[in-house]
């Protein structure tokens, strides 16, 4: 079992990537609202008290990117791509146990650096489509024709070697264009290979189409809704279902002068990750609706409640909450192998215990 702390820090900066082909928009001077992110397996006692890990990690990250804020990135990096920028940030972070560092230059693109030094560039795409699942039981809502604003994220890794830059996300966009034309404003069931268009089948379909033309493709992520989706790496399927709950708490081990020792509250976001073999008939690993139904009794204990008074919990810090949730879900969701819990939009923690490494954060 491994536990990670999550944090992020924004910064504003301009850049010019002159190595790109003539006419490329990023070759001109331009700017972004960047977001740096970090996931770290912090040693016990690193933070001042249990429950302070994510906030202190965010402070460390903010200090690391402070020299970039309202600056020209070319003054710090010769070629300021997302990939090179994330490597620069990683070198400045004196934090133990770092597993991934990421930078998001827009909502739809960025790069993540894993603990092996591999950078994964990514880009997000959206299409509007209808579908129905033909094999679900009678009365299942997904058996009716309905639609989604689907989002697909393509991740690509590449060992740069002596190159100044790796995968250009615009290359991902060019490769995606034919698929966009096939999927956008269509009924997915009418597309060969998507007769049973679950998130898992769609991720597989995208992988099969793009891996031959994008050899560095490392992950395909499909968001069926804003709260549910699937990762596929060519071998493993991992789905998630997300919910939010509003709760109050006190951190019992906070120092006397720390405001987190007072009664306060958060709008929490929880994401349950499940890994399982694909059911060849149903076309999914686990039904999103079943995950929500099985989680509901526990959700009712969390939502609009006081967390530090829950039965069986010693404190309401993220680590204690994650362990408490895991124990109560083990029997009803045996496919569960990771839980993400955020106390604010970018600060949180992850508990994972499956055989596979955690998927990238996007």
DRENKOL-766210 format. One record per residue (C-alpha): residue number from 1; x, y, z; residue in three letters. Coordinates in nm, 3 decimals. Layout:
<rofis>
[rofi NUM,[X,Y,Z],'ALA']
...
</rofis>
This chain:
<rofis>
[rofi 1,[0.000,0.000,0.000],'UNK']
[rofi 2,[0.131,0.346,-0.091],'UNK']
[rofi 3,[0.008,0.691,0.006],'UNK']
[rofi 4,[0.085,1.005,-0.191],'UNK']
[rofi 5,[0.024,1.372,-0.124],'UNK']
[rofi 6,[-0.094,1.593,-0.409],'UNK']
[rofi 7,[-0.047,1.965,-0.457],'UNK']
[rofi 8,[-0.043,2.229,-0.730],'UNK']
[rofi 9,[0.078,2.587,-0.778],'UNK']
[rofi 10,[-0.018,2.834,-1.054],'UNK']
[rofi 11,[0.210,3.082,-1.226],'UNK']
[rofi 12,[0.189,3.326,-1.517],'UNK']
[rofi 13,[0.466,3.334,-1.776],'UNK']
[rofi 14,[0.552,3.413,-2.138],'UNK']
[rofi 15,[0.761,3.204,-2.375],'UNK']
[rofi 16,[0.876,3.159,-2.732],'UNK']
[rofi 17,[0.969,2.816,-2.871],'UNK']
[rofi 18,[1.190,2.902,-3.166],'UNK']
[rofi 19,[1.276,2.543,-3.265],'UNK']
[rofi 20,[0.927,2.485,-3.398],'UNK']
[rofi 21,[0.859,2.501,-3.775],'UNK']
[rofi 22,[0.809,2.843,-3.929],'UNK']
[rofi 23,[0.453,2.964,-3.884],'UNK']
[rofi 24,[0.387,2.755,-3.570],'UNK']
[rofi 25,[0.195,2.980,-3.327],'UNK']
[rofi 26,[0.415,2.880,-3.032],'UNK']
[rofi 27,[0.714,3.015,-3.221],'UNK']
[rofi 28,[0.579,3.363,-3.150],'UNK']
[rofi 29,[0.608,3.531,-2.811],'UNK']
[rofi 30,[0.297,3.434,-2.614],'UNK']
[rofi 31,[0.189,3.355,-2.259],'UNK']
[rofi 32,[-0.003,3.106,-2.045],'UNK']
[rofi 33,[-0.159,3.062,-1.705],'UNK']
[rofi 34,[0.049,2.757,-1.609],'UNK']
[rofi 35,[-0.033,2.507,-1.336],'UNK']
[rofi 36,[0.248,2.300,-1.182],'UNK']
[rofi 37,[0.155,1.978,-1.000],'UNK']
[rofi 38,[0.338,1.728,-0.784],'UNK']
[rofi 39,[0.261,1.384,-0.641],'UNK']
[rofi 40,[0.496,1.264,-0.365],'UNK']
[rofi 41,[0.518,0.972,-0.126],'UNK']
[rofi 42,[0.625,1.177,0.175],'UNK']
[rofi 43,[0.801,1.007,0.466],'UNK']
[rofi 44,[0.630,0.993,0.804],'UNK']
[rofi 45,[0.692,1.308,1.005],'UNK']
[rofi 46,[0.778,1.525,0.703],'UNK']
[rofi 47,[0.491,1.765,0.771],'UNK']
[rofi 48,[0.451,1.959,1.093],'UNK']
[rofi 49,[0.147,1.748,1.188],'UNK']
[rofi 50,[-0.082,1.485,1.029],'UNK']
[rofi 51,[-0.312,1.666,0.790],'UNK']
[rofi 52,[-0.064,1.938,0.691],'UNK']
[rofi 53,[0.111,1.739,0.415],'UNK']
[rofi 54,[-0.077,1.865,0.108],'UNK']
[rofi 55,[-0.062,2.231,0.211],'UNK']
[rofi 56,[0.308,2.218,0.293],'UNK']
[rofi 57,[0.376,2.039,-0.033],'UNK']
[rofi 58,[0.187,2.315,-0.216],'UNK']
[rofi 59,[0.402,2.577,-0.041],'UNK']
[rofi 60,[0.721,2.397,-0.146],'UNK']
[rofi 61,[0.598,2.379,-0.505],'UNK']
[rofi 62,[0.498,2.747,-0.505],'UNK']
[rofi 63,[0.848,2.838,-0.387],'UNK']
[rofi 64,[0.994,2.623,-0.663],'UNK']
[rofi 65,[0.805,2.798,-0.944],'UNK']
[rofi 66,[0.826,3.150,-0.793],'UNK']
[rofi 67,[1.122,3.251,-1.018],'UNK']
[rofi 68,[0.900,3.183,-1.321],'UNK']
[rofi 69,[0.599,3.387,-1.216],'UNK']
[rofi 70,[0.541,3.686,-1.447],'UNK']
[rofi 71,[0.868,3.613,-1.624],'UNK']
[rofi 72,[0.992,3.518,-1.969],'UNK']
[rofi 73,[1.065,3.145,-1.957],'UNK']
[rofi 74,[1.338,3.180,-2.221],'UNK']
[rofi 75,[1.547,3.357,-1.955],'UNK']
[rofi 76,[1.554,3.025,-1.764],'UNK']
[rofi 77,[1.529,2.760,-2.039],'UNK']
[rofi 78,[1.677,2.763,-2.386],'UNK']
[rofi 79,[1.378,2.570,-2.525],'UNK']
[rofi 80,[1.080,2.632,-2.291],'UNK']
[rofi 81,[0.846,2.351,-2.397],'UNK']
[rofi 82,[0.613,2.196,-2.141],'UNK']
[rofi 83,[0.844,1.894,-2.121],'UNK']
[rofi 84,[1.159,2.099,-2.059],'UNK']
[rofi 85,[0.972,2.321,-1.815],'UNK']
[rofi 86,[0.860,2.026,-1.605],'UNK']
[rofi 87,[1.217,1.896,-1.593],'UNK']
[rofi 88,[1.335,2.241,-1.475],'UNK']
[rofi 89,[1.072,2.244,-1.199],'UNK']
[rofi 90,[1.164,1.890,-1.089],'UNK']
[rofi 91,[1.530,1.985,-1.044],'UNK']
[rofi 92,[1.432,2.270,-0.810],'UNK']
[rofi 93,[1.210,2.065,-0.579],'UNK']
[rofi 94,[1.392,1.944,-0.268],'UNK']
[rofi 95,[1.102,1.722,-0.162],'UNK']
[rofi 96,[1.149,1.355,-0.070],'UNK']
[rofi 97,[0.954,1.080,-0.242],'UNK']
[rofi 98,[0.851,1.267,-0.557],'UNK']
[rofi 99,[0.682,1.032,-0.804],'UNK']
[rofi 100,[0.546,1.271,-1.067],'UNK']
[rofi 101,[0.579,1.639,-1.148],'UNK']
[rofi 102,[0.352,1.793,-1.408],'UNK']
[rofi 103,[0.291,2.122,-1.580],'UNK']
[rofi 104,[-0.032,2.222,-1.752],'UNK']
[rofi 105,[0.004,2.511,-1.994],'UNK']
[rofi 106,[-0.364,2.516,-2.090],'UNK']
[rofi 107,[-0.663,2.313,-1.978],'UNK']
[rofi 108,[-0.608,2.089,-2.277],'UNK']
[rofi 109,[-0.235,2.023,-2.282],'UNK']
[rofi 110,[0.070,1.968,-2.066],'UNK']
[rofi 111,[0.342,1.723,-1.965],'UNK']
[rofi 112,[0.410,1.492,-1.670],'UNK']
[rofi 113,[0.750,1.363,-1.563],'UNK']
[rofi 114,[0.751,1.027,-1.385],'UNK']
[rofi 115,[1.005,0.896,-1.135],'UNK']
[rofi 116,[1.204,0.721,-1.410],'UNK']
[rofi 117,[1.264,1.050,-1.591],'UNK']
[rofi 118,[1.017,0.971,-1.870],'UNK']
[rofi 119,[0.813,1.272,-1.980],'UNK']
[rofi 120,[0.456,1.213,-2.096],'UNK']
[rofi 121,[0.316,1.493,-2.310],'UNK']
[rofi 122,[-0.062,1.501,-2.330],'UNK']
[rofi 123,[-0.342,1.675,-2.511],'UNK']
[rofi 124,[-0.719,1.672,-2.457],'UNK']
[rofi 125,[-0.983,1.651,-2.730],'UNK']
[rofi 126,[-1.362,1.672,-2.714],'UNK']
[rofi 127,[-1.641,1.540,-2.934],'UNK']
[rofi 128,[-2.019,1.526,-2.905],'UNK']
[rofi 129,[-2.183,1.191,-2.974],'UNK']
[rofi 130,[-2.477,0.965,-2.900],'UNK']
[rofi 131,[-2.462,0.603,-2.791],'UNK']
[rofi 132,[-2.645,0.323,-2.617],'UNK']
[rofi 133,[-2.517,0.006,-2.455],'UNK']
[rofi 134,[-2.695,-0.289,-2.619],'UNK']
[rofi 135,[-2.619,-0.561,-2.365],'UNK']
[rofi 136,[-2.726,-0.399,-2.036],'UNK']
[rofi 137,[-3.027,-0.539,-1.847],'UNK']
[rofi 138,[-3.373,-0.411,-1.936],'UNK']
[rofi 139,[-3.443,-0.081,-1.762],'UNK']
[rofi 140,[-3.076,0.018,-1.732],'UNK']
[rofi 141,[-3.051,0.389,-1.826],'UNK']
[rofi 142,[-2.754,0.328,-2.056],'UNK']
[rofi 143,[-2.969,0.095,-2.263],'UNK']
[rofi 144,[-3.163,0.397,-2.386],'UNK']
[rofi 145,[-3.017,0.610,-2.663],'UNK']
[rofi 146,[-2.849,0.911,-2.500],'UNK']
[rofi 147,[-2.542,1.128,-2.550],'UNK']
[rofi 148,[-2.231,1.276,-2.395],'UNK']
[rofi 149,[-1.971,1.541,-2.451],'UNK']
[rofi 150,[-1.686,1.288,-2.454],'UNK']
[rofi 151,[-1.329,1.391,-2.382],'UNK']
[rofi 152,[-1.022,1.193,-2.486],'UNK']
[rofi 153,[-0.671,1.259,-2.357],'UNK']
[rofi 154,[-0.375,1.120,-2.548],'UNK']
[rofi 155,[-0.050,1.073,-2.353],'UNK']
[rofi 156,[0.277,1.014,-2.537],'UNK']
[rofi 157,[0.620,0.942,-2.388],'UNK']
[rofi 158,[0.951,0.971,-2.563],'UNK']
[rofi 159,[1.316,0.946,-2.467],'UNK']
[rofi 160,[1.451,1.268,-2.614],'UNK']
[rofi 161,[1.809,1.146,-2.630],'UNK']
[rofi 162,[2.011,1.442,-2.758],'UNK']
[rofi 163,[1.704,1.621,-2.893],'UNK']
[rofi 164,[1.604,1.960,-2.749],'UNK']
[rofi 165,[1.237,1.867,-2.746],'UNK']
[rofi 166,[1.026,1.553,-2.756],'UNK']
[rofi 167,[0.668,1.504,-2.873],'UNK']
[rofi 168,[0.499,1.819,-3.000],'UNK']
[rofi 169,[0.136,1.810,-2.882],'UNK']
[rofi 170,[0.035,1.956,-3.218],'UNK']
[rofi 171,[0.148,1.625,-3.370],'UNK']
[rofi 172,[-0.103,1.454,-3.142],'UNK']
[rofi 173,[-0.366,1.692,-3.275],'UNK']
[rofi 174,[-0.286,1.610,-3.637],'UNK']
[rofi 175,[-0.310,1.238,-3.567],'UNK']
[rofi 176,[-0.639,1.287,-3.383],'UNK']
[rofi 177,[-0.810,1.478,-3.669],'UNK']
[rofi 178,[-0.931,1.172,-3.866],'UNK']
[rofi 179,[-1.081,1.022,-3.550],'UNK']
[rofi 180,[-1.251,1.352,-3.467],'UNK']
[rofi 181,[-1.420,1.344,-3.806],'UNK']
[rofi 182,[-1.544,0.990,-3.744],'UNK']
[rofi 183,[-1.670,1.051,-3.389],'UNK']
[rofi 184,[-1.801,1.407,-3.373],'UNK']
[rofi 185,[-2.180,1.446,-3.408],'UNK']
[rofi 186,[-2.222,1.075,-3.465],'UNK']
[rofi 187,[-2.396,0.779,-3.306],'UNK']
[rofi 188,[-2.106,0.567,-3.185],'UNK']
[rofi 189,[-2.300,0.243,-3.229],'UNK']
[rofi 190,[-2.293,0.300,-3.607],'UNK']
[rofi 191,[-1.911,0.306,-3.621],'UNK']
[rofi 192,[-1.739,-0.028,-3.699],'UNK']
[rofi 193,[-1.572,-0.155,-3.383],'UNK']
[rofi 194,[-1.795,0.053,-3.154],'UNK']
[rofi 195,[-2.117,-0.145,-3.173],'UNK']
[rofi 196,[-2.100,-0.170,-2.791],'UNK']
[rofi 197,[-1.948,0.174,-2.715],'UNK']
[rofi 198,[-1.853,0.161,-2.347],'UNK']
[rofi 199,[-1.572,0.385,-2.223],'UNK']
[rofi 200,[-1.341,0.084,-2.225],'UNK']
[rofi 201,[-1.431,-0.014,-2.581],'UNK']
[rofi 202,[-1.386,0.345,-2.695],'UNK']
[rofi 203,[-1.042,0.370,-2.529],'UNK']
[rofi 204,[-0.940,0.043,-2.696],'UNK']
[rofi 205,[-1.071,0.164,-3.035],'UNK']
[rofi 206,[-0.872,0.487,-3.008],'UNK']
[rofi 207,[-0.558,0.298,-2.901],'UNK']
[rofi 208,[-0.583,0.055,-3.192],'UNK']
[rofi 209,[-0.624,0.338,-3.439],'UNK']
[rofi 210,[-0.348,0.564,-3.306],'UNK']
[rofi 211,[-0.073,0.342,-3.167],'UNK']
[rofi 212,[0.058,0.254,-3.517],'UNK']
[rofi 213,[0.087,0.623,-3.610],'UNK']
[rofi 214,[0.198,0.745,-3.265],'UNK']
[rofi 215,[0.450,0.483,-3.142],'UNK']
[rofi 216,[0.518,0.683,-2.819],'UNK']
[rofi 217,[0.147,0.664,-2.722],'UNK']
[rofi 218,[0.143,0.559,-2.356],'UNK']
[rofi 219,[-0.213,0.614,-2.232],'UNK']
[rofi 220,[-0.557,0.682,-2.371],'UNK']
[rofi 221,[-0.795,0.842,-2.123],'UNK']
[rofi 222,[-1.167,0.865,-2.196],'UNK']
[rofi 223,[-1.399,1.090,-1.998],'UNK']
[rofi 224,[-1.753,0.970,-2.061],'UNK']
[rofi 225,[-1.883,1.230,-1.817],'UNK']
[rofi 226,[-1.706,1.479,-1.590],'UNK']
[rofi 227,[-1.728,1.222,-1.309],'UNK']
[rofi 228,[-1.651,0.893,-1.482],'UNK']
[rofi 229,[-1.398,0.757,-1.725],'UNK']
[rofi 230,[-1.136,0.502,-1.819],'UNK']
[rofi 231,[-0.759,0.477,-1.865],'UNK']
[rofi 232,[-0.612,0.226,-2.111],'UNK']
[rofi 233,[-0.240,0.162,-2.171],'UNK']
[rofi 234,[-0.268,-0.109,-2.435],'UNK']
[rofi 235,[-0.298,-0.381,-2.172],'UNK']
[rofi 236,[-0.481,-0.267,-1.857],'UNK']
[rofi 237,[-0.819,-0.100,-1.812],'UNK']
[rofi 238,[-0.870,0.126,-1.510],'UNK']
[rofi 239,[-1.199,0.305,-1.457],'UNK']
[rofi 240,[-1.292,0.573,-1.207],'UNK']
[rofi 241,[-1.607,0.719,-1.060],'UNK']
[rofi 242,[-1.599,1.055,-0.887],'UNK']
[rofi 243,[-1.830,1.223,-0.635],'UNK']
[rofi 244,[-1.824,1.527,-0.408],'UNK']
[rofi 245,[-1.928,1.571,-0.049],'UNK']
[rofi 246,[-1.951,1.865,0.190],'UNK']
[rofi 247,[-1.819,1.804,0.540],'UNK']
[rofi 248,[-1.696,1.967,0.861],'UNK']
[rofi 249,[-1.394,1.865,1.070],'UNK']
[rofi 250,[-1.128,1.955,1.320],'UNK']
[rofi 251,[-0.773,1.829,1.287],'UNK']
[rofi 252,[-0.711,1.701,1.638],'UNK']
[rofi 253,[-0.330,1.699,1.612],'UNK']
[rofi 254,[-0.299,2.053,1.478],'UNK']
[rofi 255,[-0.093,2.289,1.700],'UNK']
[rofi 256,[-0.288,2.521,1.925],'UNK']
[rofi 257,[-0.218,2.825,1.707],'UNK']
[rofi 258,[-0.307,2.654,1.376],'UNK']
[rofi 259,[-0.656,2.741,1.245],'UNK']
[rofi 260,[-0.705,2.383,1.121],'UNK']
[rofi 261,[-0.745,2.282,1.482],'UNK']
[rofi 262,[-1.069,2.481,1.486],'UNK']
[rofi 263,[-1.394,2.350,1.346],'UNK']
[rofi 264,[-1.394,2.421,0.972],'UNK']
[rofi 265,[-1.502,2.248,0.650],'UNK']
[rofi 266,[-1.422,2.149,0.293],'UNK']
[rofi 267,[-1.592,2.064,-0.034],'UNK']
[rofi 268,[-1.426,1.727,-0.086],'UNK']
[rofi 269,[-1.380,1.544,-0.415],'UNK']
[rofi 270,[-1.332,1.167,-0.405],'UNK']
[rofi 271,[-1.237,0.952,-0.702],'UNK']
[rofi 272,[-1.263,0.572,-0.677],'UNK']
[rofi 273,[-1.037,0.378,-0.919],'UNK']
[rofi 274,[-1.108,0.016,-1.009],'UNK']
[rofi 275,[-0.905,-0.233,-1.215],'UNK']
[rofi 276,[-1.055,-0.551,-1.355],'UNK']
[rofi 277,[-1.048,-0.767,-1.668],'UNK']
[rofi 278,[-1.282,-0.661,-1.946],'UNK']
[rofi 279,[-1.618,-0.838,-1.952],'UNK']
[rofi 280,[-1.628,-0.935,-2.320],'UNK']
[rofi 281,[-2.010,-0.941,-2.331],'UNK']
[rofi 282,[-2.086,-0.623,-2.138],'UNK']
[rofi 283,[-1.783,-0.442,-2.278],'UNK']
[rofi 284,[-1.688,-0.290,-1.943],'UNK']
[rofi 285,[-1.480,-0.376,-1.638],'UNK']
[rofi 286,[-1.730,-0.251,-1.379],'UNK']
[rofi 287,[-2.057,-0.063,-1.430],'UNK']
[rofi 288,[-2.021,0.302,-1.323],'UNK']
[rofi 289,[-2.375,0.288,-1.189],'UNK']
[rofi 290,[-2.292,-0.010,-0.970],'UNK']
[rofi 291,[-1.992,0.175,-0.826],'UNK']
[rofi 292,[-2.213,0.471,-0.734],'UNK']
[rofi 293,[-2.480,0.248,-0.580],'UNK']
[rofi 294,[-2.234,0.047,-0.372],'UNK']
[rofi 295,[-2.060,0.362,-0.253],'UNK']
[rofi 296,[-2.385,0.534,-0.154],'UNK']
[rofi 297,[-2.413,0.403,0.207],'UNK']
[rofi 298,[-2.060,0.525,0.282],'UNK']
[rofi 299,[-2.120,0.851,0.094],'UNK']
[rofi 300,[-2.415,0.920,0.324],'UNK']
[rofi 301,[-2.184,0.889,0.623],'UNK']
[rofi 302,[-1.950,1.150,0.470],'UNK']
[rofi 303,[-2.177,1.407,0.309],'UNK']
[rofi 304,[-2.298,1.694,0.531],'UNK']
[rofi 305,[-2.139,1.530,0.833],'UNK']
[rofi 306,[-1.865,1.602,1.085],'UNK']
[rofi 307,[-1.574,1.380,0.985],'UNK']
[rofi 308,[-1.375,1.383,1.308],'UNK']
[rofi 309,[-1.675,1.228,1.484],'UNK']
[rofi 310,[-1.711,0.931,1.248],'UNK']
[rofi 311,[-1.717,0.596,1.423],'UNK']
[rofi 312,[-1.386,0.415,1.394],'UNK']
[rofi 313,[-1.171,0.709,1.287],'UNK']
[rofi 314,[-0.899,0.861,1.506],'UNK']
[rofi 315,[-0.866,1.190,1.318],'UNK']
[rofi 316,[-1.004,1.349,1.003],'UNK']
[rofi 317,[-0.675,1.412,0.821],'UNK']
[rofi 318,[-0.664,1.285,0.462],'UNK']
[rofi 319,[-0.453,0.979,0.540],'UNK']
[rofi 320,[-0.691,0.863,0.814],'UNK']
[rofi 321,[-0.995,0.926,0.597],'UNK']
[rofi 322,[-0.849,0.732,0.306],'UNK']
[rofi 323,[-0.769,0.431,0.521],'UNK']
[rofi 324,[-1.114,0.443,0.684],'UNK']
[rofi 325,[-1.286,0.457,0.344],'UNK']
[rofi 326,[-1.074,0.176,0.206],'UNK']
[rofi 327,[-1.160,-0.060,0.492],'UNK']
[rofi 328,[-1.532,0.003,0.455],'UNK']
[rofi 329,[-1.529,-0.049,0.076],'UNK']
[rofi 330,[-1.308,-0.359,0.058],'UNK']
[rofi 331,[-1.590,-0.614,0.064],'UNK']
[rofi 332,[-1.842,-0.437,-0.159],'UNK']
[rofi 333,[-1.591,-0.311,-0.422],'UNK']
[rofi 334,[-1.317,-0.577,-0.446],'UNK']
[rofi 335,[-1.191,-0.427,-0.776],'UNK']
[rofi 336,[-1.104,-0.100,-0.598],'UNK']
[rofi 337,[-0.728,-0.039,-0.596],'UNK']
[rofi 338,[-0.689,0.337,-0.556],'UNK']
[rofi 339,[-0.871,0.627,-0.390],'UNK']
[rofi 340,[-0.802,0.996,-0.456],'UNK']
[rofi 341,[-0.933,1.244,-0.199],'UNK']
[rofi 342,[-0.909,1.622,-0.245],'UNK']
[rofi 343,[-0.991,1.869,0.031],'UNK']
[rofi 344,[-0.959,2.162,-0.212],'UNK']
[rofi 345,[-0.940,2.172,-0.593],'UNK']
[rofi 346,[-0.565,2.095,-0.613],'UNK']
[rofi 347,[-0.464,1.968,-0.268],'UNK']
[rofi 348,[-0.525,1.610,-0.165],'UNK']
[rofi 349,[-0.392,1.259,-0.117],'UNK']
[rofi 350,[-0.394,0.920,-0.290],'UNK']
[rofi 351,[-0.403,0.572,-0.140],'UNK']
[rofi 352,[-0.325,0.287,-0.379],'UNK']
[rofi 353,[-0.260,-0.082,-0.326],'UNK']
[rofi 354,[-0.306,-0.252,-0.664],'UNK']
[rofi 355,[-0.048,-0.440,-0.866],'UNK']
[rofi 356,[-0.030,-0.163,-1.127],'UNK']
[rofi 357,[0.142,0.172,-1.078],'UNK']
[rofi 358,[-0.093,0.470,-1.044],'UNK']
[rofi 359,[-0.204,0.616,-1.373],'UNK']
[rofi 360,[-0.090,0.963,-1.467],'UNK']
[rofi 361,[-0.275,1.241,-1.288],'UNK']
[rofi 362,[-0.481,1.399,-1.565],'UNK']
</rofis>
